[in-house]
Structures are given as C-alpha cells and as structure tokens.
C-alpha cells in the first residue's frame, strides 16, 4: 500500500512511495496538475488540474482508468469517504459529482461564488 504521492512539476508525473522506495510512476502527461488524493482503499488515485479533467488511476498497474470531464479548470476535488463518489469544483463556481464506478456525472451544483472567493 502506498503511503505518499508527489507531483513532479517538470514532467507532471505522479510518483508513489510505499515508505521505503519509489514504487510506481504514473505518467499524467503534459497538462498541469493541481492536486491529488488517494481513494480510501489506496487502490486508486484521483488527480486534477487546469485541464478540466479529474483522472482516476490504478495505483497497482499505473493505468489511467477514467477521465471525468468538468466544464472548466478544476480548483479542488475530493473522493467521498466510501470511495463511491467524486466531487470536483472549478473556478467557475460549479461543482460536479460523479459515480466513481461508472464515471456518470450525477449532479452539477452551483456553489454561488467563484472559487477565488472560497479558496
């Protein structure tokens, strides 16, 4: 099980550690990443950024499992505690909630203020 992850700001790769050595590198591509979080079981990682996508990665294989499209750049995202839903909020004052299993966009919510006021 991975204990930490870090984004390489030069390559935008995500490097995962078990606590003793570098165990896996996820090649996220050329887009600028803003953040990431593990799913509760540690088997998947959610990344997001200015490219309008939240991406779900397998921490076991390093494979990109799903890309979830938001209407614009993503400021912040989270995985719900049970790992079944994902929420991402953009700078446009909207949040999208997806099913983590199917990738289906369940709801789009307006939070009332731009993220510049909330962050």
Secondary structure as GFF3:
##gff-version 3
##sequence-region A 1 119
A	DSSP	beta_strand	4	7	.	.	.	ID=ss1
A	DSSP	beta_strand	14	17	.	.	.	ID=ss2
A	DSSP	beta_strand	22	26	.	.	.	ID=ss3
A	DSSP	beta_strand	33	38	.	.	.	ID=ss4
A	DSSP	beta_strand	44	49	.	.	.	ID=ss5
A	DSSP	beta_strand	53	58	.	.	.	ID=ss6
A	DSSP	beta_strand	64	69	.	.	.	ID=ss7
A	DSSP	beta_strand	74	79	.	.	.	ID=ss8
A	DSSP	beta_strand	85	90	.	.	.	ID=ss9
A	DSSP	beta_strand	94	99	.	.	.	ID=ss10
A	DSSP	beta_strand	105	110	.	.	.	ID=ss11
A	DSSP	alpha_helix	115	118	.	.	.	ID=ss12
###
